[in-house]
């Protein structure tokens, strides 16, 4: 069983490279399920119904999120109707939406996906460690044998602690939010795949997806400035996790950092005649 988890999708550029390259990645890596963090997909902050449906249409199976989940107020109107769109499980009781779901692959494998948010340098929420453990039990009771946890957090220490906390209890713990891909992918001793941050899918010619001029001005002056999404150097950051559906243990975790040229080459290798395009 292979899971593809795509790091934070930022604005139109992130959606475009995902749409143009996802099928090639799925075919090239024999992916069974696609999970993305989509909380920045609408202009860099939040999700609309149209964009959520666009991601599902592109081939995404489950969407996770984080601190920007409520930035577009319309999400409050539809998140309860889209069980495959998750918000962090450790929001206080009574919030709309859910922090976990179970999705069944074409081969009949039940996969649990859990979304939690850290508390260090973030808005104070309920305990993510307790919430993660609670939802692990919940998705197991629903039949999941493979379980992936997206911890959306600022501090590397909090993400790493979550990995160790859940080692042997889930298939994978992957971090999101910082938009910079880390190089510490590994399999922990009891079979849990781990990566501190998957990175960002979108424009890399700015600062974590935003146009660099506005960000630099903020740092130089300390004055408020409007951030607009960057547009160039599109890259897709992701991980491919290989796991045993019987035991739920991971056997491999591979980082991906792919440009449009990389995706075009991948598509061409899959369909050499005639020359293929990822569009």
C-alpha positions as CSV (number, residue, x, y, z in Angstrom):
1,X,0.0,0.0,0.0
2,X,1.4,3.4,-1.0
3,X,0.2,6.7,0.3
4,X,1.1,10.1,-1.3
5,X,0.9,13.0,1.1
6,X,1.3,16.4,-0.6
7,X,2.6,19.4,1.5
8,X,0.8,22.6,2.0
9,X,-0.8,23.7,-1.3
10,X,-0.4,27.5,-1.7
11,X,-2.8,29.6,-3.9
12,X,-3.4,29.1,-7.6
13,X,0.2,28.1,-8.3
14,X,0.0,25.2,-5.9
15,X,-3.3,24.1,-7.3
16,X,-2.0,24.3,-10.9
17,X,1.1,22.2,-10.3
18,X,-0.9,19.6,-8.4
19,X,-3.5,19.4,-11.1
20,X,-0.9,19.2,-13.8
21,X,1.4,16.6,-12.1
22,X,-0.7,14.5,-9.8
23,X,-1.6,11.7,-12.3
24,X,2.0,11.3,-13.4
25,X,3.2,10.9,-9.8
26,X,0.4,8.5,-9.0
27,X,1.3,6.3,-12.0
28,X,5.0,6.6,-11.5
29,X,5.0,5.6,-7.8
30,X,2.0,3.2,-7.9
31,X,0.1,5.3,-5.4
32,X,-3.1,3.9,-3.9
33,X,-4.3,7.0,-2.0
34,X,-3.7,10.8,-2.2
35,X,-3.8,13.1,0.8
36,X,-3.0,16.8,0.7
37,X,-2.9,19.7,3.2
38,X,-5.1,22.3,1.5
39,X,-5.6,25.0,4.1
40,X,-3.6,27.6,2.0
41,X,-5.2,26.7,-1.4
42,X,-7.5,29.7,-1.7
43,X,-5.2,32.7,-2.3
44,X,-2.7,31.6,0.4
45,X,-5.2,31.3,3.3
46,X,-8.3,29.1,3.6
47,X,-10.5,27.0,1.4
48,X,-13.7,27.7,-0.6
49,X,-16.2,25.1,-1.7
50,X,-15.2,25.6,-5.3
51,X,-11.5,25.0,-4.6
52,X,-12.2,22.0,-2.3
53,X,-14.2,20.4,-5.1
54,X,-11.4,21.3,-7.5
55,X,-8.9,19.4,-5.4
56,X,-11.1,16.3,-5.1
57,X,-11.7,16.4,-8.9
58,X,-7.9,16.5,-9.5
59,X,-7.6,13.1,-7.8
60,X,-7.2,14.0,-4.1
61,X,-8.9,11.5,-1.7
62,X,-8.6,13.4,1.7
63,X,-7.8,17.0,2.5
64,X,-6.2,18.0,5.8
65,X,-5.8,21.6,7.1
66,X,-4.6,23.7,10.1
67,X,-4.8,27.2,11.5
68,X,-6.2,28.7,8.3
69,X,-9.2,26.4,8.0
70,X,-11.7,29.1,9.1
71,X,-10.2,31.9,7.1
72,X,-12.9,31.7,4.4
73,X,-16.1,31.9,6.3
74,X,-18.0,29.9,3.8
75,X,-16.2,26.7,4.9
76,X,-18.5,26.8,7.9
77,X,-21.4,26.1,5.6
78,X,-20.0,23.0,3.9
79,X,-17.4,21.3,6.0
80,X,-19.9,19.1,7.7
81,X,-21.1,17.9,4.3
82,X,-17.6,16.9,3.2
83,X,-16.3,14.3,5.6
84,X,-13.0,14.0,3.6
85,X,-12.2,17.6,4.4
86,X,-10.6,17.6,7.9
87,X,-10.0,20.3,10.4
88,X,-7.6,19.8,13.4
89,X,-9.1,17.3,15.8
90,X,-8.1,19.3,18.9
91,X,-10.4,22.2,18.2
92,X,-12.7,22.5,21.2
93,X,-15.9,20.4,21.1
94,X,-18.8,21.9,19.1
95,X,-16.7,23.1,16.2
96,X,-18.1,22.0,12.8
97,X,-16.3,19.3,10.8
98,X,-14.2,16.4,11.9
99,X,-10.6,15.8,12.8
100,X,-10.4,12.3,11.2
101,X,-12.0,10.1,8.6
102,X,-11.6,6.6,7.1
103,X,-11.2,6.1,3.4
104,X,-11.3,2.8,1.6
105,X,-8.9,2.2,-1.3
106,X,-9.9,0.5,-4.6
107,X,-8.2,-2.7,-3.2
108,X,-10.4,-2.5,-0.1
109,X,-7.9,-1.3,2.4
110,X,-9.3,1.0,5.0
111,X,-7.1,4.1,5.7
112,X,-7.5,6.4,8.7
113,X,-6.4,10.0,8.3
114,X,-6.1,12.2,11.4
115,X,-5.4,15.9,11.5
116,X,-4.1,17.7,14.7
117,X,-2.6,21.1,15.3
118,X,0.3,22.0,17.6
119,X,0.2,24.6,20.4
120,X,3.7,26.0,20.5
121,X,3.8,29.4,18.8
122,X,0.2,28.6,17.6
123,X,-3.3,29.5,18.7
124,X,-4.0,27.7,22.0
125,X,-6.1,24.6,21.3
126,X,-6.9,21.4,23.2
127,X,-4.1,18.8,23.8
128,X,-3.1,17.5,20.3
129,X,-1.4,14.4,21.9
130,X,-4.6,13.3,23.6
131,X,-6.7,14.1,20.6
132,X,-4.4,12.1,18.3
133,X,-4.7,9.1,20.6
134,X,-8.4,9.4,20.8
135,X,-8.8,9.5,17.0
136,X,-6.4,6.6,16.5
137,X,-8.8,4.5,18.6
138,X,-11.8,5.9,16.6
139,X,-10.4,5.1,13.2
140,X,-9.3,1.7,14.3
141,X,-12.8,0.9,15.5
142,X,-14.0,2.0,12.1
143,X,-11.8,-0.6,10.5
144,X,-8.6,1.3,9.5
145,X,-5.5,-0.7,9.3
146,X,-3.3,2.0,7.8
147,X,-3.3,5.3,9.8
148,X,-1.7,8.6,8.8
149,X,-1.4,11.7,11.1
150,X,-0.9,15.2,9.8
151,X,0.4,17.4,12.7
152,X,0.2,21.0,11.6
153,X,2.6,22.8,13.9
154,X,5.4,25.4,14.1
155,X,7.8,23.8,16.5
156,X,10.0,20.9,15.2
157,X,10.2,19.6,18.8
158,X,6.4,19.2,19.0
159,X,6.2,17.4,15.7
160,X,9.0,15.0,16.7
161,X,7.5,14.4,20.1
162,X,4.3,13.4,18.3
163,X,6.2,11.0,16.1
164,X,7.7,9.2,19.1
165,X,4.4,9.3,21.0
166,X,2.6,7.5,18.2
167,X,5.5,5.2,17.0
168,X,4.0,1.7,16.5
169,X,0.4,3.0,16.9
170,X,0.1,4.6,13.4
171,X,1.6,4.1,10.0
172,X,2.9,7.6,9.5
173,X,3.3,11.0,11.3
174,X,4.0,13.9,8.9
175,X,4.4,17.5,9.7
176,X,3.0,20.5,7.9
177,X,2.7,24.3,8.3
178,X,6.3,25.7,8.0
179,X,6.4,25.3,4.2
180,X,10.0,24.2,4.2
181,X,10.7,20.6,3.5
182,X,13.0,18.9,6.1
183,X,15.4,16.1,5.3
184,X,14.8,13.8,8.4
185,X,12.5,11.2,6.8
186,X,12.9,7.9,8.5
187,X,11.1,4.8,9.9
188,X,11.0,4.9,13.7
189,X,11.8,1.8,15.6
190,X,8.3,0.4,15.9
191,X,7.4,1.0,12.2
192,X,6.0,4.5,12.0
193,X,7.2,6.6,9.0
194,X,8.1,10.2,10.1
195,X,9.0,13.5,8.5
196,X,9.1,16.8,10.4
197,X,7.7,18.9,7.5
198,X,6.6,17.8,4.1
199,X,7.1,21.2,2.6
200,X,5.1,23.4,0.3
201,X,3.4,22.9,-3.1
202,X,3.4,26.1,-5.0
203,X,5.6,29.1,-5.9
204,X,9.1,28.9,-4.4
205,X,10.4,32.3,-5.7
206,X,9.0,34.1,-2.7
207,X,8.9,33.6,1.1
208,X,6.9,30.4,2.1
209,X,4.7,31.1,-0.9
210,X,4.2,34.8,-0.6
211,X,5.7,37.5,-2.8
212,X,9.0,38.4,-1.3
213,X,8.8,42.2,-1.6
214,X,5.9,42.5,0.9
215,X,7.5,40.0,3.3
216,X,10.9,41.8,3.2
217,X,9.2,45.1,3.7
218,X,7.5,43.8,6.8
219,X,10.8,42.6,8.2
220,X,12.6,45.8,7.4
221,X,10.0,48.3,8.7
222,X,7.8,46.4,11.1
223,X,4.8,48.0,9.4
224,X,1.8,46.1,8.2
225,X,1.9,45.2,4.6
226,X,-0.4,43.2,2.3
227,X,1.0,39.8,1.4
228,X,0.2,38.5,-2.1
229,X,1.0,34.9,-3.3
230,X,4.2,34.6,-5.3
231,X,3.9,33.1,-8.8
232,X,7.2,31.6,-10.0
233,X,9.3,28.5,-9.6
234,X,6.4,26.1,-9.0
235,X,7.4,23.0,-7.1
236,X,5.5,20.1,-5.6
237,X,6.7,18.8,-2.2
238,X,5.4,15.4,-1.0
239,X,6.2,12.1,0.5
240,X,5.4,8.6,-0.6
241,X,4.9,6.2,2.2
242,X,5.0,2.4,1.7
243,X,3.1,0.3,4.3
244,X,1.9,-3.2,4.9
245,X,-1.9,-3.2,5.0
246,X,-2.0,-6.2,7.3
247,X,0.3,-4.8,10.1
248,X,0.0,-1.1,9.4
249,X,3.7,-0.8,9.7
250,X,5.6,1.5,7.2
251,X,8.6,0.1,5.3
252,X,9.7,3.2,3.4
253,X,9.2,7.0,3.2
254,X,10.5,8.9,0.2
255,X,10.6,12.7,-0.1
256,X,9.6,14.3,-3.4
257,X,10.6,17.8,-4.6
258,X,9.4,18.2,-8.2
259,X,9.4,21.1,-10.6
260,X,7.2,21.3,-13.7
261,X,10.1,20.1,-15.8
262,X,10.5,17.1,-13.5
263,X,6.8,16.3,-13.9
264,X,6.9,16.7,-17.6
265,X,9.8,14.3,-17.8
266,X,8.0,11.8,-15.6
267,X,4.9,12.0,-17.8
268,X,7.0,11.6,-20.9
269,X,8.6,8.4,-19.5
270,X,5.2,7.0,-18.8
271,X,3.8,7.8,-22.2
272,X,6.8,8.2,-24.6
273,X,4.7,8.0,-27.8
274,X,3.5,10.6,-28.6
275,X,5.4,13.1,-26.5
276,X,3.3,13.7,-23.4
277,X,2.6,16.8,-21.3
278,X,1.6,17.1,-17.7
279,X,-1.1,19.6,-18.6
